[in-house]
Amino acid sequence: MNYFLTEEQQMIKDLSKTIADEKIAPVAIQYDEEGKFPNDIIKILADSDLCGVYIEEQYGGLGGGIFEMALVIEELSRACGGIALSYAGTGLGTFPIILFGNDEQKNKYLPQVASGKKLAAFGLTEANAGSDAAGVQTTAELDGDEYILNGTKQWITNGGEADIYTIIACTNKTKGSRGFSAFIVDKGTLGFSFGKKENKMGIRASCTVELVFENCRIPKENLLAREGMGFIVAMKTLDRTRPGVAAQALGIAQGAFEVAVKYSGERVQFRQKISSFQAIQHILADMAIQIEASRALVYQTCKFIDSGAKNISKDSAMCKVLASDTAMKVTTDAVQVLGGYGYMKEYPVEKMMRDAKITQIYEGTNQIQRNVIALELIKEQSTK
Ligand SMILES: Cc1cc2nc3c(=O)[nH]c(=O)nc-3n(C[C@H](O)[C@H](O)[C@H](O)COP(=O)(O)OP(=O)(O)OC[C@H]3O[C@@H](n4cnc5c(N)ncnc54)[C@H](O)[C@@H]3O)c2cc1C
């Protein structure tokens, strides 16, 4: 399908594909097994000017938007969803600053991300605040010119590796989620440390780490937007980064599909290639249909968001659900096409199947996304 990418978008996609094929694919299985963080790949992405594709030119970026970010994530994820997540997780940690940062905050932090010198992370989730994000217990108390943070964030992507953390904490307990505020916290701040590193099913090249705040003092200038805006900062950020999860899912599905097609043309049983069996052909055809439908929705959603549209929650949720459900189905079917070999670690599809699963869970589970979609549908109906 021709999506009529601009010359620059095509260049971004091609460059990301080359890096994925030449630098990521050869090491993906090893990084998965060792749970190794891909600092060397990040350096390559930085040297290739891909870290700032979604950051304005005045801050050293390429001036693109969600779509350009999604193109990079999709191509990197074809080779490894885990390695791609270090890039996507930085986008998640940076968008609060892009959307709500003041000039000073943008001038300080965005060039560091655009150059690839620093990674970012986003801390919302806690032990008792998952889908119910309003359950955040981490507190931020104003004391003179500083906020004092106390609490623990759980399962934070890029935790420990990132230098810039955007954190949602409670500044007024009596107000529920309206008492949340968003802050930028630098790695190395006294009272900010890293706890447990998770041992995960998939995306094992990505690190998922606890953030611990113990009387951590940050300058009050690190508040994003205003006190009480934290929940809005989080929700508006996630509306814009869920297409990135969708792009990750899309790339994983595309990678698994390519392996399955190639393998079906090589594997011989009953003295013929297994691609000559209609049962296999139909699996491949369904994969292609689902992937292309997902790609069309993901790309169009990104363009819709980049156009400056205001009501994006439903569309953002829809592309995340479609692409992640597709990734789970396609990778599972890819294992089936490869039969027993698909189940073995020598072939990449079992990893792709493990990597795909997270895309149905994080940045809001697909059940929560369906809640969002249904609520928006009902709202639209009632205003007709
Ligand atoms: C690898 C990994 C990386 C992550 N990275 C980050 C990160 O960088 N930053 C961050 O802040 N968070 C991160 N998270 C957290 C992630 O966003 C949450 O795990 C996710 O939002 C779901 O929360 P939960 O795991 O607590 O599930 P729960 O909320 O406990 O949900 C359990 C089950 O109940 C269902 N459920 C819950 N409520 C409802 C409802 N109202 N209606 C229908 N079904 C419901 C869910 O869909 C799910 O199936 C990460 C998680 C993982 C696993």
The ligand as an ORCA input file, in Angstrom:
! r2SCAN-3c Opt
* xyz 0 1
  C       6.714     -4.015     30.890
  C       5.913     -2.884     31.431
  C       6.330     -1.572     31.220
  C       5.598     -0.509     31.753
  N       6.065      0.777     31.598
  C       5.434      1.792     32.268
  C       5.994      3.112     32.276
  O       7.018      3.394     31.637
  N       5.365      4.076     33.008
  C       4.231      3.824     33.728
  O       3.731      4.724     34.382
  N       3.671      2.582     33.716
  C       4.259      1.562     33.018
  N       3.706      0.293     33.026
  C       2.453      0.060     33.721
  C       1.290     -0.257     32.783
  O       0.848      0.894     32.114
  C       0.195     -0.942     33.624
  O       0.682     -2.246     33.878
  C      -1.134     -1.011     32.932
  O      -1.706      0.257     32.821
  C      -2.147     -1.930     33.660
  O      -2.141     -1.763     35.023
  P      -1.987     -3.067     35.980
  O      -0.852     -3.836     35.436
  O      -1.902     -2.601     37.377
  O      -3.291     -3.918     35.733
  P      -4.664     -3.834     36.574
  O      -5.152     -2.438     36.547
  O      -4.473     -4.495     37.893
  O      -5.609     -4.726     35.674
  C      -5.701     -6.149     35.791
  C      -6.780     -6.623     34.815
  O      -8.041     -6.025     35.134
  C      -8.567     -5.329     34.021
  N      -9.277     -4.127     34.465
  C      -8.899     -3.252     35.430
  N      -9.797     -2.271     35.553
  C     -10.766     -2.516     34.644
  C     -11.979     -1.858     34.268
  N     -12.358     -0.714     34.843
  N     -12.722     -2.398     33.271
  C     -12.333     -3.543     32.660
  N     -11.216     -4.220     32.989
  C     -10.437     -3.705     33.945
  C      -7.341     -4.981     33.168
  O      -7.689     -4.769     31.809
  C      -6.467     -6.200     33.368
  O      -6.874     -7.211     32.482
  C       4.408     -0.770     32.475
  C       3.980     -2.086     32.661
  C       4.713     -3.133     32.152
  C       4.220     -4.534     32.406
*
